[in-house]
Amino acid sequence: MTHGRVLRIAGPIVLSNATVPLLGAVDTAVIGQLGDAASLGAVGIGAVILATLYWAFGFLRMSTSGLVAQAQGAGDRGERSAVLLRALAIAAVSGLALVLAQALLFGAAFGIAPASATVEALARDYLAIRIWGAPATIALYALTGWLVGLERTRGVLILQLWQNGLNILLSLWFVLGLNWGVPGVALATLIAEWTGLALALWLARDAFGPSLRDGLARLGDRIAIRRMFSVSRDIMVRTILLQLSFTSFVFLGARFGDVTLAANQVLMQFLEITAYALDGFAFAAEALVGQAIGARSVTATRAAGRICLQWGFGGAIALALAFALAGPGIIDLMTTAPEVREAARAYLPWLVAAPLIGAGAWTYDGIFIGALLTGDMLRAMLASVAVYVLALLLLTPWAGNHGLWAALMVLNATRTVTLWRLYPRVAARASHV
């Protein structure tokens, strides 16, 4: 277990994550060239609706990563293929269900967040095209997890560059060249999703090679299926709790006025940058800890966890320094409103501290996913959310928006502490697989 191995896994993930915000910015800019606010709003609301639907299946990436890493560590190529086949079966059924239920789902979405008649009509046109990409998008979660679990993060980078690059080029052609408007943006994304799936299947082609027959024979293994659903359930509930915590932060911030709300939105981008950067070391932990446990090596398990944590905290220190030095300039790039800039600067110290406080939580998440100790992850999250709610009740009435940011830091600090206390179970897992 070496530092170079960790960096070979983490580096491509950090680079691939950097392409994600670029795609959204280009789509917005392309539609913005039409000079039509309704079109821009339609693409925005349509993308949010689909992102919310697809987000519910994010557990498939993490569970697949941990399961395939352990199969790889155990040298079980048949189970390695079976894990992917089960995940792809879930993706196919789930994607088809979303396609069939689209009228109900979109009707409910517009009932919760109504838009003007013009925006809703355009958004429905966008959604009617994009929804046919649901099976591909969910399957890509599974394939990405499979590639991560086998340390093939260069493949993940290639996949992201292809999808996002093709999406950008097609959006420019369809909208600015052919003048297809909102449907053009949707069609560009749909094509990118399905061609991305084809590329991902090619990158994972050895799962369908000599080990395919063994994988198919194990596809219906009841013990393996129960294990997959148990892991997936824990991750899904844990992720919902985390998302609700961040959503409550946004909603509660709105109580302090429009300027504070805008400043918080600007500063949340710093948290996104932190998550994208530190995800690389969490993904490395998923693969390396999972493989070490699959190989039943306590020594390798401890080494993988230690090195990933070292790089996670090292990355956090670099981010904290970058935010301290460049934070005011980044804020100025994100907003031109003087009052928002001033407010954001007042709360910037919290974002300087955020990477240092959250690094442990992000990296431990990867370690526990690799170990498939997802029940422990869920219990740690339940305790952390309870402490977060208590911090909100105590700090926000006393310190306002500073109290709100403090409560969010408490959430991440508690996540780190609770997982740290459970960390000895990871090494013990290696001797009991």
Order of alpha helices (4+ residues) and beta strands (2+ residues): alpha-alpha-alpha-alpha-alpha-alpha-alpha-alpha-alpha-alpha-alpha-alpha-alpha-alpha-alpha-alpha
